[in-house]
Amino acid sequence: MWPFNELTICMLVLCMEFTFSSYFLLGSDVTLKCPCLNEDESQCSVSYSMKNSNAKEFRYEDSLFLLITNFCEKNQGKYICIKNGLYSSTTFELKDRNTKDEFTMYRANKDDVVLLYKVPKTVTHISWHWTSHDAVTKDTIHVNFNNSSTSSGKFHNHMNCSNGVKLPVSLNVSGQYKCILPDNSIGITINLVTVEVNAYSSSAVFRNSNLSITCKVSHVISNSRVLLVWAKVNRYTSVAVKKHNVTSQSRQITVNVTDIDEYSTNWTCLVFSGNQLVALAPLTLKYKTDAEIQQTIITDLTTNIRDEKHHIISTIYIYISVMAVVIIIAGLLWMLRRSGGKAEDMHTLSSKCEEIQYISVSFRMQSTGDEGSLAPCDISAGRPKEHEVLYAQVKQNT
C-alpha cells in the first residue's frame, strides 16, 4: 500500500496541467505540437472545445500536430495535449490588428485559401491587391460588405465568406495579397506560398514497380527557413524518408519509390517553417494488382476479338452494298438499251405501215338466183341498198 504523501504527489503529477496563452492574427495559420514518445496512438491525443472543419491532426515521428488554417473567432479557446495522463494546455486567442501586420501562409494545390480582414462597421468596402511572386502579374478583388465582390482578372471564380474571400489554390495564385482600405491605407499583407506534389513514372504503375515523387514550393520568402520532408505514412505515425532545405535555386525534393505495394502507397510532403509544421500535401500512389493486370489482358483480348468480328461484318456489308449498287446500275443500263431498241422497231414498223395502200371493193347480193349465192356487184347498175352491200379491203402492193 502506497504511503499517503507519495500517493498525493503522484495524483498531483498525473493531473498537472500546464497552461500557456498565444495570440494570432485573424486569418493566419496556427500549429500546436503535442509530444508523443511511444507508437501507441491511444496514449497521445489533443482535445479542444469544438471540432472545427479548418483543424487537422497529423502524427509525425514522436509528435502529434494540430494544424488550424485561417484562424478566426470560432477557433479561440483552450487546446489540451494529453500524454499518459499528463495534460498541457494552451489558450489560443485573436490578436488585435495592426496596419503593419504581415504573415505567410502555405497551401497545397487544390486546397482553399481564405483572405480575412476584420474592419470597423463604418467601412463598407475593401479591395485585395495581388502581385504574383515574380512581380509579373497583378489583379484586384473588390469586396463590398453586402455579400458581393468582383474581379476583372484571374480571380473571377472566388467565393465570398465572412469578412473576406475564398480562393481555390494553384501554383499560379501564389504571391502577395494586400488589403487596401477605402482611405488607400494597407490593412494587412499576406504572402501565399503554394505547394505541389506529383508522381512520375515512365509507364503504368504496377505492383513492385518503381517511380519518383516530387514536392516543390512556388517560391521562397526572404529571411525564411523552409524545410521539405517526404514522409511515409504508417499505421500510427509517419516516418521521414528524405529532407531538403529550400533555397531560391532549389525549391523541390524528389524521392525514388521502389517496389510499390500496399505498405508504400501513402506519402505526405511536410513543409516546416522554422520549427513549425505549416503545411501538409498528401499523395496516394495507386497501382494495379496482378488480378487487375490479368483482367486487363482478358478485357483487351475480348475487345480485340469483338473489334475483329465487327470489322469482318462491316467488310461483308460494304461488299454486298457495292455489289447491289453495281447490279442495279447494270439493270438500269440494260433496260435503257432495250427500250431504245424497241423504239427503233416501232419506228420501222410505223414507216412500213405508212407504205401500205388499200382499195375498197363492194359486192351486192343478187335478188334472183340460187339461195346463198353471191354475184359480183354491178357498180354501173346504180348504188345498192345498204343491206345488200358487203365491204372488203384488199391490200395492194406497190
CORUR-V887359 format. One record per backbone hydrogen bond with DSSP energy under -0.5 kcal/mol. CO is the residue of the C=O (numbers start at 0). NH is the residue of the N-H. Records with the same first field share a line. If there is no record, write none. Layout:
# CORUR-V887359
CO=NH / NH
This chain:
# CORUR-V887359
2=6
3=7
4=8
5=9
6=10
7=11
8=12
9=13
10=14
12=15
15=86
16=18
17=88
19=90
21=92
23=94
24=27
27=70
29=67
31=33 / 65
33=63
38=40
39=42
40=43
42=83
44=81
46=79
49=51
51=54
53=68
55=66
57=59 / 64
59=62
61=35
62=59 / 64
63=33
64=57
65=31 / 67
66=55 / 68
67=29
70=26
71=74
72=75
76=91
77=48
78=89
79=46
80=87
81=44
82=85
85=82
86=17
87=80
88=19
89=78 / 91
90=21
91=76
92=23
97=100
100=188
102=190
104=192
106=194
107=110
110=168
112=114 / 166
113=115
114=164
116=118
119=122
123=144
125=142
126=128 / 179
127=129 / 140
128=177
129=138
130=175
131=134
136=131
138=129
139=141 / 151
140=127 / 142
141=143 / 149
142=125
143=146 / 147
147=143
149=141
152=155
154=157
158=165
160=163
162=116
163=160
164=114
165=158
166=112
168=109
169=172
170=173
173=132
174=191
175=130
176=189
177=128 / 179
178=180 / 186 / 187
179=126
180=183
184=180 / 186
187=178
188=102
189=176 / 191
190=104 / 192
191=174
192=106
193=217
194=108
195=215
197=213
199=211
203=205
204=287
205=208
208=259
210=256
211=199
212=254
213=197
214=252
215=195
220=223
223=225
224=273
225=245
226=271
227=243
228=230 / 269
229=240 / 241
230=232 / 267
231=233 / 238
236=233
237=60
238=231
241=229
243=227 / 245
249=246
250=216
252=214
254=212 / 256
255=257
256=210
259=207
260=263
264=266 / 284
265=232
266=282
267=230 / 269
268=280
269=228 / 271
270=277 / 278
271=226 / 273
272=274 / 275
275=272 / 277
278=270
280=268
282=266 / 284
287=206
288=292
289=293
290=294
291=295
292=296
293=297
294=298
295=299
296=300
297=301
298=302
299=303
300=304
301=305
302=306
303=307
304=308
305=309
306=310
307=311
308=312
309=313
310=314
311=315
312=316
313=317
314=318
315=319
316=320
317=321
318=322
319=323
320=324
321=325
322=326
323=327
324=328
325=329
326=330
327=331
328=332
329=333
330=334
331=335
332=336
333=337
334=338
335=339
336=340
337=341
338=342
339=343
340=344
341=345
342=346
343=347
344=348
345=349
346=350
347=351
348=352
349=353
350=354
351=354 / 355
352=355
356=395
358=393
360=391
362=389
363=374
369=372
374=363
376=378
377=380
378=381
384=387
385=388
387=364
389=362
391=360
393=358
394=396
395=356
